[in-house]
Amino acid sequence: MESIRKVNSEIGRHPTTLLCIYGFFSMMRPSEPFLTPYLTGHVKNLTVDEVTNEVFPVWTYSYLVILMPVFLTTDCLRYKPIIILQGISYILTWVMLLFAQGVLAMQFMEFLYGMVTATEIAYFSYIYSIVNQDRYQKVTSYCRSIQLCGFTLASVMGQLLISLVGLDYFYLNVITLVSCSIALIFSFLLPMPKRSMFFHKTETEVAVNSQLKSPYDVRTHNVEDFNSQDRANVSTMPTQVEVPKNRFMKVLRQLLNDIITCYSTGQIFYWSLWWALATCGYNQVVNYTQVLWEHVQPSGNLKAYNGGVEAISTLMGAATSFFVSVIRIEWSLWGELTLGIVSFLDAGALFLMNLTQNIWICYAAYLVFKALYMLLITIATFQIAATLSIERYALNFGINTFVALCLQTIVTIIVVDSRGLSLDIVSQFFIYGTYFAAIAVIFLIRGVYILIMAKKKLTRGTTSTSAE
């Protein structure tokens, strides 16, 4: 018993390590880049139309329906139960992929995968409940990096096993199921947080927040800076402040007020608008790009290189994220114009994917598209996170994602779903290219407007100085 307690004590001291291990194995999914060839191959024997118009749309719908309840309950349940739920959802998803047959079964599999993506919010939220505020950025980078490493390694592994060994897609899914099972085991080992962002705050955080006049003030305050007299004033309070049931609605109303405050700043509003619009389009492209690759070059004719392409795209995304950290631009002046120009390049990449019949050009255009999106979403994240407190940033992230999913659901119903237009994959990518071109026009106009207003302001300032 003593040895067991010692092991549990050691585990409790290293929650970040456990979280990183969970993140690594949950992303070790070598079968994922080859999902469409697997579903349309000899094992599942679905048609491309069934996969495109009946199976894949279910993920969007389930993600939308599940996201908001998960978003509201994750903090209340203190993260760990939601992480465990994600691990279980991973297992069920790949059990269905391996052993279930038919369109209806694969639709249920997509519903389960919607649960996986909706519960991902708990992974990063857990970090903020177990580390001090001054370590948020470092620990977040650890967890994100280990996820990228896991996904890249899995993509390379899958590609090598397909290209060199000739392994069947079925066994790639077996490897994925084993990896997700390991992740689930580590999710149970995570210590239960004693606090959360909203519903389970410590007495010091409550006292600090009560003295702050604005949700932005927390950026310039640290819980550790709370002076000794203030600590003495709250010393009689319990270590953890629970939200009574009769105050639940009051907390929700406070969250609503915080959301309104977050979007009251013009810069945050426009960055968030681009985030929602672009993420909608990005999710559609990533969700259906394997179908386009299958159309351009059926995997039955030659070996697919989807895994290699996904691995390269992940590395390019990491490189662009690093590039953002070293460039110095006055984003308040040039931000919207940059969003417009790069969104226009994204549209060009999608039109190229739509028009080409060469799989290598299609791969290259996809790499450009994904790298440019990763560049802009990193910039948007930095700009929003630098302005808001961590709690308000979490709210902003959740709302932006929810709006993106609402838009994506509308696009899916109209363009993809068999009950809508049910367009073929080539026509779909023409729509997606046009969609990003529309985003580009909106932000180019906004960017030009900002530059004109800045020039007028500068001219008025120069004239006023000359008159004096």
Sequence and secondary structure as in RCSB ss.txt:
>XXXX:A:sequence
MESIRKVNSEIGRHPTTLLCIYGFFSMMRPSEPFLTPYLTGHVKNLTVDEVTNEVFPVWTYSYLVILMPVFLTTD
CLRYKPIIILQGISYILTWVMLLFAQGVLAMQFMEFLYGMVTATEIAYFSYIYSIVNQDRYQKVTSYCRSIQLCG
FTLASVMGQLLISLVGLDYFYLNVITLVSCSIALIFSFLLPMPKRSMFFHKTETEVAVNSQLKSPYDVRTHNVED
FNSQDRANVSTMPTQVEVPKNRFMKVLRQLLNDIITCYSTGQIFYWSLWWALATCGYNQVVNYTQVLWEHVQPSG
NLKAYNGGVEAISTLMGAATSFFVSVIRIEWSLWGELTLGIVSFLDAGALFLMNLTQNIWICYAAYLVFKALYML
LITIATFQIAATLSIERYALNFGINTFVALCLQTIVTIIVVDSRGLSLDIVSQFFIYGTYFAAIAVIFLIRGVYI
LIMAKKKLTRGTTSTSAE
>XXXX:A:secstr
 HHHHHHHHHHHH HHHHHHHHHHHHH  TTGGGHHHHHHSTTT   HHHIIIIIHHHHHHHHHHHHHHHHHHHH
HTTSHHHHHHHHHHHHHHHHHHHH  SHHHHHHHHHHHHHHHHTTHHHHHHHHHHS GGGHHHHHHHHHHHHHHH
HHHHHHHHHHIIIII   HHHHHHHHHHHHHHHHHHHHHS   S  SSSEEEHHHHHHHHH SSTTGGGG  GGG
  HHHHHHTTTS SEEE  GGGHHHHHHHHHHHHHHHTTSHHHHHHHHHHHHHHHHHHHHHHHHHHHHHHHS TT
TS   HHHHHHHHHHHHHHHHHHHHH    HHHHHHHHHHHHHHHHHHHHHHHHH   HHHHHHHHHHHHHHHHH
HHHHHHHHHHTTS HHHHHHHHHHHHHHHHHHHHHHIIIIISTTTT   HHHHHHHHHHHHHHHHHHHHHHHHHH
HHHHHHHHHHHHHHHHH 
